[in-house]
Amino acid sequence: MEEYYQKGMCPKKMQLKEKITNSFEEISSVNCDSFYRKMLPYLIKCERHEIIND
């Protein structure tokens, strides 16, 4: 199931929201900086209401 979400395929909106929430809870302080650096471009696009096609 993990691989299913990694490919960007999610059959239901609630499942996607749940997966996003759970993923944030799994982030430790060790990998937080790396995660933030990778997510920053997406957060900026999201704030601007831009479409993310990556």
Distance bins in CASP14 RR format, pairs under 12 A and 6 or more apart:
PFRMAT RR
TARGET T0000
AUTHOR 0000-0000-0000
RMODE 2
METHOD distances of the structure
MODEL  1
1 7 0 0 0 0 0 1 0 0 0 0 0
1 9 0 0 0 0 0 1 0 0 0 0 0
1 10 0 0 0 0 0 1 0 0 0 0 0
1 11 0 0 0 0 0 1 0 0 0 0 0
1 15 0 0 0 0 1 0 0 0 0 0 0
1 18 0 0 0 0 0 1 0 0 0 0 0
1 19 0 0 0 0 1 0 0 0 0 0 0
1 22 0 0 0 0 0 1 0 0 0 0 0
2 8 0 0 0 0 0 1 0 0 0 0 0
2 19 0 0 0 0 1 0 0 0 0 0 0
2 22 0 0 0 0 0 1 0 0 0 0 0
2 23 0 0 0 0 0 1 0 0 0 0 0
2 26 0 0 0 0 0 1 0 0 0 0 0
3 9 0 0 0 0 1 0 0 0 0 0 0
4 10 1 0 0 1 0 0 0 0 0 0 0
4 11 0 0 0 0 1 0 0 0 0 0 0
4 12 0 0 0 0 0 1 0 0 0 0 0
4 15 0 0 0 0 1 0 0 0 0 0 0
4 16 0 0 0 0 0 1 0 0 0 0 0
4 19 0 0 0 0 1 0 0 0 0 0 0
5 11 0 0 0 0 0 1 0 0 0 0 0
5 12 0 0 0 0 0 1 0 0 0 0 0
5 15 0 0 0 0 1 0 0 0 0 0 0
5 16 1 0 0 1 0 0 0 0 0 0 0
5 17 0 0 0 0 0 1 0 0 0 0 0
5 18 0 0 0 0 1 0 0 0 0 0 0
5 19 1 0 1 0 0 0 0 0 0 0 0
5 20 0 0 0 0 1 0 0 0 0 0 0
5 22 0 0 0 0 1 0 0 0 0 0 0
5 23 0 0 0 0 1 0 0 0 0 0 0
6 19 0 0 0 0 1 0 0 0 0 0 0
6 23 0 0 0 0 0 1 0 0 0 0 0
8 15 0 0 0 0 0 1 0 0 0 0 0
8 16 0 0 0 0 1 0 0 0 0 0 0
8 19 0 0 0 0 1 0 0 0 0 0 0
8 20 0 0 0 0 0 1 0 0 0 0 0
8 52 0 0 0 0 0 1 0 0 0 0 0
8 53 0 0 0 0 0 1 0 0 0 0 0
8 54 0 0 0 0 0 1 0 0 0 0 0
9 15 0 0 0 0 0 1 0 0 0 0 0
9 16 0 0 0 0 1 0 0 0 0 0 0
9 19 0 0 0 0 0 1 0 0 0 0 0
10 16 1 0 1 0 0 0 0 0 0 0 0
10 17 0 0 0 0 1 0 0 0 0 0 0
10 18 0 0 0 0 1 0 0 0 0 0 0
10 19 1 0 0 1 0 0 0 0 0 0 0
10 20 0 0 0 0 1 0 0 0 0 0 0
11 19 0 0 0 0 0 1 0 0 0 0 0
12 18 0 0 0 0 1 0 0 0 0 0 0
12 19 0 0 0 0 0 1 0 0 0 0 0
13 19 0 0 0 0 0 1 0 0 0 0 0
13 20 0 0 0 0 0 1 0 0 0 0 0
14 20 0 0 0 0 0 1 0 0 0 0 0
14 21 0 0 0 0 0 1 0 0 0 0 0
15 21 0 0 0 0 0 1 0 0 0 0 0
15 22 0 0 0 0 0 1 0 0 0 0 0
16 22 0 0 0 0 0 1 0 0 0 0 0
16 23 0 0 0 0 0 1 0 0 0 0 0
17 23 0 0 0 0 0 1 0 0 0 0 0
17 24 0 0 0 0 0 1 0 0 0 0 0
18 24 0 0 0 0 0 1 0 0 0 0 0
18 25 0 0 0 0 0 1 0 0 0 0 0
19 25 0 0 0 0 0 1 0 0 0 0 0
19 26 0 0 0 0 0 1 0 0 0 0 0
20 26 0 0 0 0 0 1 0 0 0 0 0
20 27 0 0 0 0 0 1 0 0 0 0 0
20 39 0 0 0 0 0 1 0 0 0 0 0
20 42 0 0 0 0 0 1 0 0 0 0 0
20 46 0 0 0 0 0 1 0 0 0 0 0
21 27 0 0 0 0 0 1 0 0 0 0 0
23 31 0 0 0 0 0 1 0 0 0 0 0
23 35 0 0 0 0 1 0 0 0 0 0 0
23 39 0 0 0 0 0 1 0 0 0 0 0
24 32 0 0 0 0 0 1 0 0 0 0 0
24 35 0 0 0 0 1 0 0 0 0 0 0
24 36 0 0 0 0 0 1 0 0 0 0 0
24 39 0 0 0 0 1 0 0 0 0 0 0
26 32 0 0 0 0 0 1 0 0 0 0 0
26 35 0 0 0 0 1 0 0 0 0 0 0
27 33 0 0 0 0 0 1 0 0 0 0 0
27 34 0 0 0 0 1 0 0 0 0 0 0
27 35 1 0 1 0 0 0 0 0 0 0 0
27 36 0 0 0 0 1 0 0 0 0 0 0
27 38 0 0 0 0 0 1 0 0 0 0 0
27 39 0 0 0 0 1 0 0 0 0 0 0
28 34 0 0 0 0 0 1 0 0 0 0 0
28 35 0 0 0 0 1 0 0 0 0 0 0
29 35 0 0 0 0 0 1 0 0 0 0 0
29 36 0 0 0 0 0 1 0 0 0 0 0
31 37 0 0 0 0 0 1 0 0 0 0 0
31 38 0 0 0 0 1 0 0 0 0 0 0
31 39 0 0 0 0 0 1 0 0 0 0 0
32 38 0 0 0 0 0 1 0 0 0 0 0
32 39 0 0 0 0 0 1 0 0 0 0 0
33 39 0 0 0 0 0 1 0 0 0 0 0
33 40 0 0 0 0 0 1 0 0 0 0 0
34 40 0 0 0 0 0 1 0 0 0 0 0
35 42 0 0 0 0 0 1 0 0 0 0 0
35 43 0 0 0 0 0 1 0 0 0 0 0
36 42 0 0 0 0 0 1 0 0 0 0 0
36 43 0 0 0 0 1 0 0 0 0 0 0
36 44 0 0 0 0 0 1 0 0 0 0 0
37 43 0 0 0 0 0 1 0 0 0 0 0
38 54 0 0 0 0 0 1 0 0 0 0 0
39 45 0 0 0 0 0 1 0 0 0 0 0
39 46 0 0 0 0 1 0 0 0 0 0 0
39 47 0 0 0 0 0 1 0 0 0 0 0
39 52 0 0 0 0 0 1 0 0 0 0 0
39 54 0 0 0 0 0 1 0 0 0 0 0
40 46 0 0 0 0 0 1 0 0 0 0 0
40 47 0 0 0 0 0 1 0 0 0 0 0
41 47 0 0 0 0 0 1 0 0 0 0 0
41 48 0 0 0 0 0 1 0 0 0 0 0
41 50 0 0 0 0 0 1 0 0 0 0 0
41 52 0 0 0 0 1 0 0 0 0 0 0
41 54 0 0 0 0 1 0 0 0 0 0 0
42 48 0 0 0 0 0 1 0 0 0 0 0
42 50 0 0 0 0 1 0 0 0 0 0 0
42 51 0 0 0 0 0 1 0 0 0 0 0
42 52 1 0 1 0 0 0 0 0 0 0 0
42 53 0 0 0 0 0 1 0 0 0 0 0
42 54 1 0 0 1 0 0 0 0 0 0 0
43 50 0 0 0 0 0 1 0 0 0 0 0
43 52 0 0 0 0 0 1 0 0 0 0 0
44 50 0 0 0 0 1 0 0 0 0 0 0
44 52 0 0 0 0 0 1 0 0 0 0 0
45 51 1 0 0 1 0 0 0 0 0 0 0
45 52 1 0 1 0 0 0 0 0 0 0 0
45 53 0 0 0 0 1 0 0 0 0 0 0
45 54 0 0 0 0 1 0 0 0 0 0 0
46 52 1 0 0 1 0 0 0 0 0 0 0
46 54 0 0 0 0 0 1 0 0 0 0 0
END
